[in-house]
């Protein structure tokens, strides 16, 4: 699914669910949710990663059903592995070094959108909250999906 496909999906979803606005999380929101209040390379010891994520060494190199690994401490499944997840932000390789420390929104424009989380095709060392990748908004791969933020309209 392309980033642009997700935008079309959001439009259709909002037409079916009045009173709720949907959007992709910002990169910062995605990472905050993935870390679930923890610090360090991963929110769990590396030897526990197979319990929480699908990646090349345990997935058979195919996408797996959602929520078949343990959730993080906030109850969120599949934050790592299985499929990369699109975020709302444009990509800039140095954004974290030069952007704001609090609630960064990503660059105002660019030519690639960020995805996070790694996939069933990634090696274990890439399946972690801090790993970033980006693609053109019209690019699609079998290893990319999304999750949405739902907010009530005021």
C-alpha positions as CSV (number, residue, x, y, z in Angstrom):
1,X,0.0,0.0,0.0
2,X,1.4,3.4,-0.9
3,X,1.3,6.4,1.4
4,X,-1.1,8.0,-1.1
5,X,-3.4,4.9,-0.9
6,X,-3.5,5.4,2.9
7,X,-4.7,8.9,2.3
8,X,-7.6,7.7,0.1
9,X,-8.4,5.0,2.7
10,X,-8.6,7.7,5.4
11,X,-11.0,9.8,3.3
12,X,-13.3,6.8,2.7
13,X,-13.1,5.8,6.4
14,X,-14.0,9.3,7.6
15,X,-17.1,9.3,5.2
16,X,-18.3,6.1,7.0
17,X,-17.5,7.2,10.5
18,X,-18.8,10.8,11.0
19,X,-17.4,12.5,14.1
20,X,-14.0,10.9,13.9
21,X,-10.9,12.2,12.2
22,X,-8.2,9.7,11.2
23,X,-4.6,10.3,10.3
24,X,-1.2,8.6,10.2
25,X,0.8,9.2,13.4
26,X,3.8,11.5,13.2
27,X,7.1,9.8,13.4
28,X,7.5,11.1,17.0
29,X,4.1,9.7,17.9
30,X,4.9,6.4,16.3
31,X,8.1,6.1,18.2
32,X,6.6,7.2,21.5
33,X,3.9,4.4,21.1
34,X,6.5,1.8,20.1
35,X,8.8,2.6,23.1
36,X,5.8,2.5,25.5
37,X,7.6,4.5,28.2
38,X,10.9,2.8,27.9
39,X,14.4,3.9,26.9
40,X,17.2,2.1,25.2
41,X,17.6,0.3,21.9
42,X,14.4,-1.7,22.3
43,X,11.5,-1.7,24.9
44,X,12.4,-5.3,25.7
45,X,15.6,-7.4,26.0
46,X,16.8,-8.6,22.6
47,X,16.2,-12.2,23.6
48,X,12.5,-11.4,24.1
49,X,12.1,-9.8,20.6
50,X,10.9,-13.1,19.0
51,X,7.9,-13.0,21.5
52,X,7.0,-9.5,20.2
53,X,7.9,-9.2,16.5
54,X,8.0,-11.0,13.2
55,X,11.3,-10.6,11.3
56,X,13.3,-12.6,8.7
57,X,14.6,-15.1,11.2
58,X,11.2,-16.2,12.6
59,X,8.6,-15.2,9.9
60,X,9.4,-17.6,7.1
61,X,9.9,-14.4,5.1
62,X,6.1,-13.9,4.8
63,X,3.6,-11.5,6.4
64,X,1.9,-12.9,9.4
65,X,-1.6,-12.4,10.9
66,X,-1.9,-9.3,13.0
67,X,-1.6,-9.5,16.8
68,X,0.0,-13.0,16.9
69,X,2.9,-11.7,18.9
70,X,2.8,-10.2,22.4
71,X,1.7,-6.6,22.8
72,X,4.0,-3.9,24.2
73,X,3.4,-2.7,27.8
74,X,0.8,-0.3,26.5
75,X,-1.2,-3.1,24.8
76,X,-0.1,-2.2,21.2
77,X,0.7,-5.2,18.9
78,X,3.0,-5.3,15.9
79,X,4.9,-2.1,16.6
80,X,8.0,-4.0,15.4
81,X,8.3,-6.3,12.5
82,X,5.6,-7.9,10.4
83,X,5.1,-4.8,8.2
84,X,6.7,-1.3,8.1
85,X,4.2,1.4,9.0
86,X,3.9,4.7,7.2
87,X,4.0,7.8,9.2
88,X,2.7,11.3,8.4
89,X,6.2,12.9,8.2
90,X,8.4,13.8,5.3
91,X,11.9,12.4,5.5
92,X,15.0,14.3,6.3
93,X,18.1,12.3,7.3
94,X,19.2,14.9,9.9
95,X,15.8,16.0,11.2
96,X,16.3,14.6,14.7
97,X,19.6,16.3,15.0
98,X,18.2,19.7,13.8
99,X,14.5,19.5,14.6
100,X,12.7,20.5,17.9
101,X,13.2,18.3,20.9
102,X,9.5,18.4,21.9
103,X,6.7,17.2,19.7
104,X,8.6,17.3,16.4
105,X,6.3,17.4,13.3
106,X,8.9,16.5,10.7
107,X,10.0,18.7,7.8
108,X,7.4,20.8,6.0
109,X,8.0,19.1,2.7
110,X,10.2,16.6,0.9
111,X,10.1,13.8,-1.7
112,X,9.9,10.7,0.6
113,X,7.6,9.8,3.5
114,X,8.9,8.0,6.6
115,X,8.1,4.4,7.6
116,X,9.0,2.8,10.9
117,X,9.1,-0.6,12.6
118,X,10.8,-2.9,10.3
119,X,9.1,-5.9,8.6
120,X,9.0,-9.7,8.4
121,X,11.8,-9.3,5.8
122,X,14.2,-7.4,8.0
123,X,17.0,-8.9,10.1
124,X,16.6,-8.7,13.8
125,X,19.1,-5.8,14.3
126,X,16.8,-3.5,12.2
127,X,13.7,-4.3,14.2
128,X,13.8,-1.5,16.8
129,X,12.1,1.9,17.5
130,X,15.0,4.1,16.3
131,X,15.4,2.6,12.8
132,X,14.0,4.8,10.1
133,X,13.4,4.2,6.4
134,X,11.7,6.3,3.7
135,X,10.1,6.0,0.3
136,X,8.3,8.1,-2.3
137,X,4.6,8.5,-1.4
138,X,3.6,6.5,-4.5
139,X,6.0,3.6,-3.8
140,X,4.5,0.3,-2.7
141,X,6.0,-2.9,-1.3
142,X,4.5,-6.1,0.2
143,X,6.3,-5.2,3.5
144,X,4.6,-1.8,4.1
145,X,1.3,-1.2,5.9
146,X,-0.1,1.4,8.3
147,X,-1.9,2.1,11.6
148,X,-4.0,5.1,12.2
149,X,-4.7,7.7,14.9
150,X,-8.4,8.2,15.5
151,X,-9.5,11.5,17.1
152,X,-13.0,12.7,17.8
153,X,-14.1,15.9,16.0
154,X,-14.7,18.8,18.3
